[in-house]
Amino acid sequence: MKCGPKPVTSFSVNTGNYQIAHTNCTKYLGVILDDKLSWRQHITNLEDALARSLGIVYMTRHYLTSSLKPVYFCLVYSHLQYVIGAWGSVPKTTLNHLNVLHNELIRAMNFASNKSQVTPLYHQSNLLKINYIYHLEMAKMIHCLHNGKLPQTFDDYFVPVTSVHTHLTRKVTHHRRIQGGLRD
């Protein structure tokens, strides 16, 4: 037995005399938003971009051995970093193929075999895995929040843990993200 309101199956949005058509996904400022906010289409688009970049790296790596890192930052990192704060928290299974492509690209840049361990290659190249890129961007956001450098829109996005409870815990100095008006 299901409780709660019935899901809305269809509705229309009008602006003036124009009715906005329903779509499953739309691209806005380079971000592909789908109607369920699952980010699958955006991640698929990132996978395509990484696959193209992988081909470019394979074709040019013998000629650009000393300058592959700028190529990586131009073709790959810029795509991965862009709005990762929004899509980076999706389930790991959604990111599996993207991680595989990213690992393959790191191997190609380092002339490593497909079976070699990728973590030492990340350290050797001084590059971050996708989940660490996400954590870095979130840390930058929290830093800006602490220093008052975010727009007012974000003032209530994070709250200090001390406002959630008064227990002395290890994370008492951290912030918690508010989702849908509820604290998680």
N, C-alpha and C positions, 0 to 999 in steps of 0.2 A: 504494500500500500504506500503510495506517495503522498507526502504532505507538502503543503506550501502552495504558492501561487502557480497557476498553469503557465507554461512557457509561452511567450508571445511568438506566434508562428509567422505572422505577416503584419507589417505596418507600412505606412508611407510617410515620407518627409517632404514637405513642400516649402519652397522659398518663393514668395510672391506667387506667380502663376505657374511656376515650373516645379514639376515633381522630380525629386532626385531618385534615380533608379537604384534598386538594391543590387549590390555586387558582393561576390565572395571575398575579393581582395582588391586593394587599391594601393598605388604607389604614391607616396607623398614625401618629398625631399629625400628621395633615395631609400626610404624605408617602406617595405611592403607590409601593409597591415591586412590581416585577414579578419573575417567576421567573428572568429572565435578567439582571437588574440593568442593563437598557438605558436605563431612565428615560424611555422613550417615552410611557408612560401618564401619568406625572407631568408631563412637558413638555406633553402634549396638554391636561391639566387646567389648566396655567398659560396656555396659549394661549386656552382658553375664558375664563379670568378676565380676561386682557388684552383680549379681544374685548368682553366686557361693559363693562370700564372704558373702552374706546374709545368705546362708545356713550354712556356717561355723560358723558365729556368733550365729545363733539360736542354733546350736548344742553344742557350747562351752561356751555360756554366763553364764551358771549356775556354771561352773567350774573356769572360768577366770574373775570373777566379778571385781576384782581390776586391772586387766591388759588387759582390752579390748581395751584401747586406742592404745597401741603398735600394737595390731592385726589390728586395723583400719588403722593405718599409713602404715603398711606393705602390707595389702591386698587391700586397697581401695585408700587411698590418693596418694600413689605412682603412681597408674594408672591414677587417675584424673589429677594430676599435670603434668604428662609427656606431653609435647608439647601442653599444654592447650592454649598457646598463639596463636597457629595456628587454633585450632578447637573451642575455647571457645567463639568466636564471632558469631557463627551460630545463626539463628533465635531461639527464645524461644521455638517454637513448636517442633523444632528438638530435643531439650533437655528435653522435658516434661517427657518422660519415664525414662530417666536417673535421673532426679531430683526426681521422685517418688521413684525409687529404693534407691537413696541416703537417702531420708527422712525415708523410711522404715527401712533402716539399722541403722540410728541414733535412731529411736524408739526402735529397738531391743536391741541396746547396753544399752539403758536406761530403759529397761523393761517397756516401756510405751505402752499404748493401741494404736490400729491402728487409733483411732479417736482423739488422743491427738494432741494438737498444737505442731508443730515441732520447731518453732523458739526459744522458751524457752529451748528446749532440746539442740539445738546448742550452746546457751549461757552457759548452765549448763555444757556441755561437753567441752566447749572452742574449738569448731570446726567450720569450715567455710562451708557455702553453696557453691555449684559449681560456681555460678556467682561471689562470693567473692574470691574464689580460683583464678579465672581468673583475677580479678582486682588486687589481690595481686601479681600475676606473672607479670602482665603488669607494676605495680608500681616498682617491682624489676628491670625490664628491663630498665625503664626510669631512675631509680637511677644509674644503671650501665652506661647508656648513658651519664648522667651528669658528672660522675666521670671518663669517658674515659676508662671503663673496658670492652667495647664491641669490637668485631672485626671490622675492617674498613668497612666490608660489610654493617654494620648498620648505618654508618655515615650519609647517606642521607635518611634513612628510616623515621626519624622524623625530623621535622623542627620547629624552634621556631615560635610561633604565630606572633611575631613581624615581621618576614620575610614575612608573608602572608598579613598582613595589619598593619597600624599604629594607628588604633583607640585605645583609652584607654578603654579597656573592663575588666571585672572581670577575664578573662582567659588570659590576656596578657602575663603572665609568664609561661603558659602551652606550650606543644608541640602538634603538629598535625601530624597525620600519613599520609604519602603520599601513595596513591594507584594508581597503573598503571600510574604513572607519573603525576597524577592530585592530587591536594590537596583537601581533603574533609572538 
